[in-house]
Amino acid sequence: MLDPRITLSEHTKAVSKSCFYHIRALKHIRDSLDSSMIRTIAAALVTSRLDYANSVLYGIPSKYISRLQRIQNTLARVVGGSRTPNRTSNLATLSQLHWLPIHDRIKFKIPTMTHKAIYTCNPPYLANLVQWHTPSRNLRSASANLLSVTRCNISFGARGFRSAAPAIWNSLPSNVRSCETLTTFRRNLKFHLFHSAFATA
């Protein structure tokens, strides 16, 4: 978990400093590595840091997401061998590498945790926060694999798992929500998020 004693600004700055250190080191040996090896090293040294506990970053101000996105864009250019830093080339490189942007990586993590909580009841402290939607009348939504959404009047509370998980889950297409095995769910979820992220790129 992230240290609750530090601010988002301090956290993203610390992640940025650590990631760029490894990116610079990776850039020096880029020409000595094949495509598979550099992607493996990039995932181990940088992507793992961007993904660590990233579910708690849901709903944070865009300026912090942008800071993390710049890290991923730089890493993608090093891995993909691109030298033109602009939005179009960044999206193209991420698409070629089949990497979800930071915002979508966060959205990928939360439904994955939700699926585990629903179908395995693990971890229990998350499983206790989600439940299937059960309408008072016999409606079509009763068989739509929807979750009951907990309303929250404050923005900070809306970022919590109890509120965020059902909201994101219910926004997914039915073919994704209906997957009972985690492997199939993750595959369909990534396809959905990938298509949404790069459909207009």
DRENRO-222350 format. One record per residue (C-alpha): residue in three letters; residue number from 1; x, y, z. Coordinates in Angstrom, 3 decimals, m for minus. Layout:
<atoms>
ATOM, code, pos, c1, c2, c3
ATOM, Ala, NUM, X, Y, Z $
...
</atoms>
This chain:
<atoms>
ATOM, code, pos, c1, c2, c3
ATOM, Met, 1, 0.000, 0.000, 0.000 $
ATOM, Leu, 2, 1.026, 3.599, m0.489 $
ATOM, Asp, 3, 2.273, 5.404, 2.585 $
ATOM, Pro, 4, m0.725, 7.470, 3.822 $
ATOM, Arg, 5, 1.656, 10.006, 5.361 $
ATOM, Ile, 6, 2.876, 11.315, 1.996 $
ATOM, Thr, 7, 0.933, 13.475, m0.462 $
ATOM, Leu, 8, 0.037, 12.519, m4.021 $
ATOM, Ser, 9, 2.560, 15.069, m5.254 $
ATOM, Glu, 10, 5.319, 13.515, m3.154 $
ATOM, His, 11, 4.347, 10.016, m4.245 $
ATOM, Thr, 12, 4.298, 10.778, m7.968 $
ATOM, Lys, 13, 7.572, 12.702, m7.709 $
ATOM, Ala, 14, 9.212, 9.743, m5.951 $
ATOM, Val, 15, 7.897, 7.299, m8.563 $
ATOM, Ser, 16, 9.004, 9.649, m11.346 $
ATOM, Lys, 17, 12.530, 9.967, m9.966 $
ATOM, Ser, 18, 12.925, 6.212, m9.536 $
ATOM, Cys, 19, 11.468, 5.341, m12.951 $
ATOM, Phe, 20, 13.483, 7.895, m14.911 $
ATOM, Tyr, 21, 16.662, 6.644, m13.224 $
ATOM, His, 22, 15.993, 3.152, m14.589 $
ATOM, Ile, 23, 14.853, 4.464, m17.971 $
ATOM, Arg, 24, 18.134, 6.341, m18.414 $
ATOM, Ala, 25, 20.076, 3.207, m17.499 $
ATOM, Leu, 26, 17.950, 1.149, m19.889 $
ATOM, Lys, 27, 18.548, 3.640, m22.686 $
ATOM, His, 28, 22.318, 3.123, m22.403 $
ATOM, Ile, 29, 22.030, m0.625, m23.054 $
ATOM, Arg, 30, 19.061, m0.458, m25.461 $
ATOM, Asp, 31, 21.091, m1.402, m28.553 $
ATOM, Ser, 32, 22.540, m4.464, m26.840 $
ATOM, Leu, 33, 19.163, m6.054, m26.126 $
ATOM, Asp, 34, 16.653, m7.795, m28.358 $
ATOM, Ser, 35, 12.979, m6.801, m28.371 $
ATOM, Ser, 36, 11.864, m9.500, m25.949 $
ATOM, Met, 37, 14.625, m8.813, m23.442 $
ATOM, Ile, 38, 14.149, m5.052, m23.307 $
ATOM, Arg, 39, 10.401, m5.433, m22.784 $
ATOM, Thr, 40, 11.031, m7.872, m19.938 $
ATOM, Ile, 41, 13.515, m5.539, m18.248 $
ATOM, Ala, 42, 11.261, m2.518, m18.787 $
ATOM, Ala, 43, 8.357, m4.343, m17.140 $
ATOM, Ala, 44, 10.466, m5.440, m14.185 $
ATOM, Leu, 45, 12.157, m2.101, m13.497 $
ATOM, Val, 46, 9.619, 0.540, m14.518 $
ATOM, Thr, 47, 6.146, m0.773, m15.341 $
ATOM, Ser, 48, 5.988, m2.670, m12.047 $
ATOM, Arg, 49, 6.529, 0.637, m10.227 $
ATOM, Leu, 50, 3.787, 2.354, m12.219 $
ATOM, Asp, 51, 1.361, m0.483, m11.486 $
ATOM, Tyr, 52, 2.176, m0.920, m7.804 $
ATOM, Ala, 53, m0.944, m0.179, m5.721 $
ATOM, Asn, 54, m2.235, 1.934, m8.618 $
ATOM, Ser, 55, m5.866, 1.173, m7.755 $
ATOM, Val, 56, m5.691, 3.810, m5.003 $
ATOM, Leu, 57, m4.940, 6.407, m7.693 $
ATOM, Tyr, 58, m8.420, 6.135, m9.182 $
ATOM, Gly, 59, m10.092, 9.519, m9.410 $
ATOM, Ile, 60, m7.013, 11.596, m8.557 $
ATOM, Pro, 61, m6.465, 14.934, m10.375 $
ATOM, Ser, 62, m5.352, 14.589, m13.992 $
ATOM, Lys, 63, m2.084, 16.453, m13.374 $
ATOM, Tyr, 64, m0.808, 13.496, m11.345 $
ATOM, Ile, 65, m1.940, 10.986, m13.970 $
ATOM, Ser, 66, m0.183, 13.095, m16.615 $
ATOM, Arg, 67, 3.058, 12.935, m14.650 $
ATOM, Leu, 68, 2.887, 9.141, m14.570 $
ATOM, Gln, 69, 1.849, 9.055, m18.224 $
ATOM, Arg, 70, 5.004, 10.968, m19.195 $
ATOM, Ile, 71, 7.038, 8.223, m17.553 $
ATOM, Gln, 72, 5.262, 5.528, m19.544 $
ATOM, Asn, 73, 5.571, 7.522, m22.778 $
ATOM, Thr, 74, 9.325, 7.903, m22.262 $
ATOM, Leu, 75, 9.698, 4.211, m21.481 $
ATOM, Ala, 76, 7.674, 3.285, m24.568 $
ATOM, Arg, 77, 9.922, 5.410, m26.784 $
ATOM, Val, 78, 13.026, 3.722, m25.395 $
ATOM, Val, 79, 11.574, 0.225, m25.771 $
ATOM, Gly, 80, 10.043, 0.914, m29.159 $
ATOM, Gly, 81, 13.004, 2.855, m30.512 $
ATOM, Ser, 82, 10.919, 5.963, m31.270 $
ATOM, Arg, 83, 12.603, 9.370, m31.061 $
ATOM, Thr, 84, 9.705, 11.751, m31.786 $
ATOM, Pro, 85, 8.012, 12.837, m28.535 $
ATOM, Asn, 86, 4.511, 13.995, m29.464 $
ATOM, Arg, 87, 1.051, 12.824, m28.506 $
ATOM, Thr, 88, 0.374, 11.009, m31.782 $
ATOM, Ser, 89, 3.645, 9.105, m31.765 $
ATOM, Asn, 90, 3.266, 8.288, m28.066 $
ATOM, Leu, 91, m0.156, 6.729, m28.626 $
ATOM, Ala, 92, 1.118, 4.877, m31.692 $
ATOM, Thr, 93, 4.070, 3.457, m29.752 $
ATOM, Leu, 94, 1.891, 2.396, m26.816 $
ATOM, Ser, 95, m0.504, 0.742, m29.252 $
ATOM, Gln, 96, 2.326, m1.126, m31.008 $
ATOM, Leu, 97, 3.638, m2.372, m27.679 $
ATOM, His, 98, 0.073, m3.252, m26.643 $
ATOM, Trp, 99, 0.444, m1.247, m23.424 $
ATOM, Leu, 100, m2.596, 0.330, m21.828 $
ATOM, Pro, 101, m2.150, 4.016, m20.871 $
ATOM, Ile, 102, m1.886, 4.814, m17.155 $
ATOM, His, 103, m5.543, 5.815, m16.752 $
ATOM, Asp, 104, m6.666, 2.526, m18.286 $
ATOM, Arg, 105, m4.161, 0.482, m16.292 $
ATOM, Ile, 106, m5.855, 1.810, m13.172 $
ATOM, Lys, 107, m9.266, 0.939, m14.612 $
ATOM, Phe, 108, m7.940, m2.537, m15.433 $
ATOM, Lys, 109, m6.739, m3.146, m11.873 $
ATOM, Ile, 110, m9.978, m2.269, m10.080 $
ATOM, Pro, 111, m12.342, m4.585, m12.055 $
ATOM, Thr, 112, m9.748, m7.360, m11.760 $
ATOM, Met, 113, m9.784, m6.977, m7.978 $
ATOM, Thr, 114, m13.582, m6.840, m8.108 $
ATOM, His, 115, m13.798, m10.074, m10.103 $
ATOM, Lys, 116, m11.590, m11.855, m7.565 $
ATOM, Ala, 117, m13.680, m10.498, m4.712 $
ATOM, Ile, 118, m16.926, m11.669, m6.337 $
ATOM, Tyr, 119, m15.916, m15.138, m7.476 $
ATOM, Thr, 120, m13.337, m16.154, m4.863 $
ATOM, Cys, 121, m14.411, m13.958, m1.915 $
ATOM, Asn, 122, m10.766, m12.948, m1.572 $
ATOM, Pro, 123, m9.606, m10.832, 0.006 $
ATOM, Pro, 124, m12.543, m10.919, 2.443 $
ATOM, Tyr, 125, m12.253, m7.229, 3.327 $
ATOM, Leu, 126, m12.961, m6.343, m0.319 $
ATOM, Ala, 127, m15.493, m9.111, m0.906 $
ATOM, Asn, 128, m17.593, m7.673, 1.925 $
ATOM, Leu, 129, m17.798, m4.339, 0.100 $
ATOM, Val, 130, m19.451, m5.556, m3.122 $
ATOM, Gln, 131, m22.719, m7.325, m3.778 $
ATOM, Trp, 132, m24.855, m8.173, m6.768 $
ATOM, His, 133, m27.633, m5.792, m7.702 $
ATOM, Thr, 134, m31.012, m7.245, m6.792 $
ATOM, Pro, 135, m33.920, m5.125, m8.107 $
ATOM, Ser, 136, m37.146, m5.115, m6.127 $
ATOM, Arg, 137, m39.062, m6.200, m9.234 $
ATOM, Asn, 138, m38.294, m8.822, m11.865 $
ATOM, Leu, 139, m36.328, m6.637, m14.266 $
ATOM, Arg, 140, m33.898, m7.486, m17.054 $
ATOM, Ser, 141, m31.076, m5.952, m14.990 $
ATOM, Ala, 142, m31.432, m8.830, m12.529 $
ATOM, Ser, 143, m29.517, m11.094, m14.933 $
ATOM, Ala, 144, m27.089, m8.456, m16.223 $
ATOM, Asn, 145, m24.303, m9.169, m13.707 $
ATOM, Leu, 146, m24.548, m5.696, m12.244 $
ATOM, Leu, 147, m23.342, m4.666, m8.811 $
ATOM, Ser, 148, m25.131, m2.567, m6.259 $
ATOM, Val, 149, m23.683, 0.941, m6.296 $
ATOM, Thr, 150, m23.057, 2.714, m3.006 $
ATOM, Arg, 151, m23.772, 6.411, m3.353 $
ATOM, Cys, 152, m21.322, 8.862, m1.835 $
ATOM, Asn, 153, m21.741, 12.611, m1.432 $
ATOM, Ile, 154, m18.046, 13.493, m1.247 $
ATOM, Ser, 155, m15.472, 13.111, m4.021 $
ATOM, Phe, 156, m12.926, 11.407, m1.771 $
ATOM, Gly, 157, m15.463, 8.767, m0.778 $
ATOM, Ala, 158, m16.315, 8.122, m4.435 $
ATOM, Arg, 159, m12.713, 7.024, m4.953 $
ATOM, Gly, 160, m13.089, 4.268, m2.363 $
ATOM, Phe, 161, m13.460, 0.640, m3.458 $
ATOM, Arg, 162, m17.028, 0.400, m2.121 $
ATOM, Ser, 163, m18.181, 3.098, m4.578 $
ATOM, Ala, 164, m15.607, 2.950, m7.379 $
ATOM, Ala, 165, m15.612, m0.814, m7.950 $
ATOM, Pro, 166, m19.368, m1.183, m8.668 $
ATOM, Ala, 167, m19.412, 1.994, m10.784 $
ATOM, Ile, 168, m16.548, 0.824, m13.004 $
ATOM, Trp, 169, m17.843, m2.761, m13.123 $
ATOM, Asn, 170, m21.331, m1.673, m14.227 $
ATOM, Ser, 171, m19.828, 0.490, m16.991 $
ATOM, Leu, 172, m18.197, m2.548, m18.618 $
ATOM, Pro, 173, m19.855, m4.302, m21.575 $
ATOM, Ser, 174, m22.010, m7.308, m20.672 $
ATOM, Asn, 175, m19.662, m9.717, m22.453 $
ATOM, Val, 176, m16.895, m8.659, m20.058 $
ATOM, Arg, 177, m19.037, m8.718, m16.899 $
ATOM, Ser, 178, m20.325, m12.202, m17.728 $
ATOM, Cys, 179, m16.861, m13.842, m17.722 $
ATOM, Glu, 180, m16.618, m16.159, m14.737 $
ATOM, Thr, 181, m12.989, m17.246, m15.101 $
ATOM, Leu, 182, m10.348, m14.656, m14.242 $
ATOM, Thr, 183, m8.216, m15.440, m17.299 $
ATOM, Thr, 184, m11.082, m14.849, m19.728 $
ATOM, Phe, 185, m12.221, m11.780, m17.811 $
ATOM, Arg, 186, m8.762, m10.177, m17.912 $
ATOM, Arg, 187, m8.380, m10.913, m21.620 $
ATOM, Asn, 188, m11.763, m9.439, m22.548 $
ATOM, Leu, 189, m11.281, m6.494, m20.189 $
ATOM, Lys, 190, m7.934, m5.588, m21.709 $
ATOM, Phe, 191, m9.378, m5.889, m25.231 $
ATOM, His, 192, m12.227, m3.543, m24.252 $
ATOM, Leu, 193, m9.959, m0.956, m22.616 $
ATOM, Phe, 194, m7.387, m1.201, m25.392 $
ATOM, His, 195, m10.015, m0.604, m28.058 $
ATOM, Ser, 196, m11.462, 2.341, m26.117 $
ATOM, Ala, 197, m8.014, 3.901, m25.610 $
ATOM, Phe, 198, m6.782, 3.606, m29.174 $
ATOM, Ala, 199, m9.933, 3.539, m31.312 $
ATOM, Thr, 200, m9.479, 7.217, m32.250 $
ATOM, Ala, 201, m5.676, 7.273, m32.045 $
</atoms>
